[in-house]
Amino acid sequence: MEPSFWHEKWQLQQIGFHQQQVNPFLVKYWSQLGLVEQTEVFVPLCGKSLDMCYLAEQRHRVLGCELNPLAVEQFFTYNQLTYQVNNVGEHGLFSADEVCIYQGDIFTLPHDITKKIGGFYDRAALIAWPETMRQQYANALAKLIPASVSGLLITLDYPQDTLKGPPFAVSPDWVETHLAPYFEVELLECVDVLADNPRFVNKQVPWLNEAVYKLTRKS
Ligand SMILES: C[S@@+](CC[C@H](N)C(=O)[O-])C[C@H]1O[C@@H](n2cnc3c(N)ncnc32)[C@H](O)[C@@H]1O
């Protein structure tokens, strides 16, 4: 989606993607990555997700990237984190002790910013892109993730013709075809979450699968 789409969503606070709880898949599977304390974890398209608080509670250093400044400010304000703002090139860098967020476009984030990460977490980032832009995002993500680094990817899949995204449907086949050139791909779990999503129920979407993958960047 174009930046203007997301800026308008944040301005109007039409942020149905934002979860009031930490994602259960994150809690269930994060330890499988085996990351030690102080590992830096990259969270692309992070919004104001509470999942970043969970990662910080695991004593990781969180490095987010988010386009919209209001989202970033709300993250720090709502979580009562004192932060500083600096400019780094065209990005704003919002920093607190445990969490730093680069505010700006992920496509222009310099690659050296993520060169020390030891993990990553993509929830509602890959699925935020329509199919026409998804590969471009996957390429950008792959460039930002150093070799051997693992992360979790959480996707949704449903019959795309029954609902206009975002979120857009991403099938296991798409993940295998388009991410396997860059990442080792392991499907950890896939569950039908239709009953928990009234927007999809109301549009008579017949099924809605949420999947969590472990991805490890190939050399
Ligand atoms: C569907 S939301 C998901 C947010 C977060 N991952 C979560 O789970 O709540 C997608 C987010 O990506 C941000 N975004 C969209 N395009 C972006 C870009 N080019 N660079 C950085 N962030 C972007 C949007 O502002 C929005 O907050």
The ligand as an SDF file (V2000), in Angstrom:
LIG
                    3D

 27 29  0  0  0  0  0  0  0  0999 V2000
   -0.8060   -3.9570    9.3590 C   0  0  0  0  0  0  0  0  0  0  0  0
    0.1610   -2.8070   10.2580 S   0  0  0  0  0  0  0  0  0  0  0  0
    1.0230   -3.9210   11.3570 C   0  0  0  0  0  0  0  0  0  0  0  0
    1.6920   -3.2330   12.5180 C   0  0  0  0  0  0  0  0  0  0  0  0
    2.3490   -4.1820   13.5290 C   0  0  0  0  0  0  0  0  0  0  0  0
    3.2690   -5.1150   12.9180 N   0  0  0  0  0  0  0  0  0  0  0  0
    1.3110   -4.8980   14.3420 C   0  0  0  0  0  0  0  0  0  0  0  0
    1.3590   -6.1280   14.4120 O   0  0  0  0  0  0  0  0  0  0  0  0
    0.4600   -4.2340   14.9610 O   0  0  0  0  0  0  0  0  0  0  0  0
    1.3760   -2.3390    9.0730 C   0  0  0  0  0  0  0  0  0  0  0  0
    2.2400   -1.1770    9.5290 C   0  0  0  0  0  0  0  0  0  0  0  0
    3.2490   -0.9350    8.5790 O   0  0  0  0  0  0  0  0  0  0  0  0
    3.4790    0.4530    8.4850 C   0  0  0  0  0  0  0  0  0  0  0  0
    4.0800    0.6810    7.1580 N   0  0  0  0  0  0  0  0  0  0  0  0
    3.4700    0.6600    5.9720 C   0  0  0  0  0  0  0  0  0  0  0  0
    4.3230    0.8830    4.9660 N   0  0  0  0  0  0  0  0  0  0  0  0
    5.5510    1.0400    5.5400 C   0  0  0  0  0  0  0  0  0  0  0  0
    6.8580    1.3040    5.0290 C   0  0  0  0  0  0  0  0  0  0  0  0
    7.0770    1.4650    3.7060 N   0  0  0  0  0  0  0  0  0  0  0  0
    7.8850    1.3920    5.9000 N   0  0  0  0  0  0  0  0  0  0  0  0
    7.6800    1.2460    7.2350 C   0  0  0  0  0  0  0  0  0  0  0  0
    6.4600    0.9950    7.7780 N   0  0  0  0  0  0  0  0  0  0  0  0
    5.4010    0.8970    6.9420 C   0  0  0  0  0  0  0  0  0  0  0  0
    2.0990    1.0610    8.6460 C   0  0  0  0  0  0  0  0  0  0  0  0
    2.1200    2.4190    9.0630 O   0  0  0  0  0  0  0  0  0  0  0  0
    1.4760    0.1500    9.6920 C   0  0  0  0  0  0  0  0  0  0  0  0
    1.6720    0.6330   11.0040 O   0  0  0  0  0  0  0  0  0  0  0  0
  1  2  1  0
  2  3  1  0
  2 10  1  0
  3  4  1  0
  4  5  1  0
  5  6  1  0
  5  7  1  0
  7  8  2  0
  7  9  1  0
 10 11  1  0
 11 12  1  0
 11 26  1  0
 12 13  1  0
 13 14  1  0
 13 24  1  0
 14 15  1  0
 14 23  1  0
 15 16  2  0
 16 17  1  0
 17 18  1  0
 17 23  2  0
 18 19  1  0
 18 20  2  0
 20 21  1  0
 21 22  2  0
 22 23  1  0
 24 25  1  0
 24 26  1  0
 26 27  1  0
M  CHG  2   2   1   9  -1
M  END
$$$$
